Amino acid sequence: MVIFGASGDLTYRKLIPALYALYNQKLLPDKFHVLGVSRTTIPDGEFREKMTEGIRKFSENIHLNDLQIEEFKSHLSYFQMDMTLEEEYSRLKSALDETNPNEGADSNYLFYLSTPPSLFSVIAGNLSKVGFSNESDGFKRLIIEKPFGYDLESSLTLNSQLHDAFLENQIYRIDHYLGKETVQNLLVMRFSNGIFEPLWNRNYVDHVEITSAESIGVEGRGGYYDGSGAIRDMLQNHLLQVVGLTAMEPPSSMDADAIRNETMKVLQSLKPIKHEDVASQVIRGQYVSSHIRGELVPGYREEKGVNPESRTETFIAMKFFIDNWRWGGVPFYIRTGKRLPTRVTEVVVHFKPTPQKLFQVDEACKSCNQLIIRIQPDEGVLLKFGLKQPGAGFNVKTVNMDFHYSELSDTHLPSAYERLLYDVMVGDSTLYARADAVEAAWKFVSPILEVWKNDPDQKIYGYPAGTWGPENADDLINDGETGWRYPCKNLADDGNYCEL
Ligand code: BG6
């Protein structure tokens, strides 16, 4: 496995700990080698030490074994090169040829591009020129991280450049949300139970709400984030993939393409949001400085690397429809943002009320029947329904049936990268984004970006860091009966602890 951009954070925090976790579970082949590649000169020893530190710091749910870490470390080495220069790739090839006999590994290669996106097509093209896309002596797979383009046009260009060098079935586009156990569980919950699927449509579902809140700010990534914003960073990829799995039709089999065909149909059925509807259906916000638990946090425009006059959104809430037979007329709501009161990602399916109200219903029960799929943290599933309040009369109280993955204490929940890296090794692309799906998602998102760019009347609202975004986002979903589900209170004003 060759990791381009190996001196970066992703390799240290995610990739190497995930590879170690696979090694620990004996899920790596006996013969393997990981070559870190980057521009900086780093001696092998130093690279190994740094990676060991990453394993110790960032490994989750795994028992660290000193001896085993030492063994694992011996499979790592480092190679300095300028990734933009064609001639450097023959040097890389020789280095890899030398590594192979040492490790006795086959000619199966994974190339992981953990680099700025501007290098994706350059690296892919140069790898192909030195024969690294030719699979006659073993598989050659290219893994890329988002962003897959900046808008529809650039994503089409990127895909065509990648396809000049590698075949689509050799390209694995990582969306780490698809690697999350609970995101995959959406498939299993929906299609292994007879009780949910009959209700999973416009006849019984009132609306669907998807929230992905983060309490952190831009964490030193201001330079990148300012050119991206919440819509490109989270919604176009992670959240639309979650929409795909929530709304898809049953696949004909568990085959990668059968599943991806169905999620893609959902993306193709997203009803375009017209220019005149953007202001009312898409609310964007940007956090401003505020106190969180007594501590002053900077506003987005004061973050390092961010333009002090930036109009990049750190929050987005959107109402949209899926124009197909299953979902016609059912509103879907998505919101995501930085510096919100807590970190939580959940899908909430709100079912329609009974046709007639026979009983006195308590205050909290505005939308009594909700199925909440908690993607993170505290992964699990919560079903809310009404039961009789004990005592005289027939008062209804909403109760919870709550399942937490943590209760399966003997189960190892693999990290997203662990699962995804394993899948690419065995050639299973189910949990990777296909070119056409990425393009379909851009097709939906790009017109909104265009409106924001070209129409100076489009507003961006400020919200105090530590709150649930601009109040205008509430109007999206306030039909008088329901609102967004607030998993916990605001932090900014009253310093309340945010309880899920
Ligand atoms: C990344 C985004 O893709 O996902 C980050 O670039 C974001 O801005 C992160 O913080 C969220 O991932 P997770 O797994 O913490 O929900």
Boltz pocket constraint, residues with backbone or C-beta under 6 A from the ligand:
constraints:
  - pocket:
      binder: B
      contacts: [[A, 176], [A, 214], [A, 233], [A, 234], [A, 345]]
      max_distance: 6.0
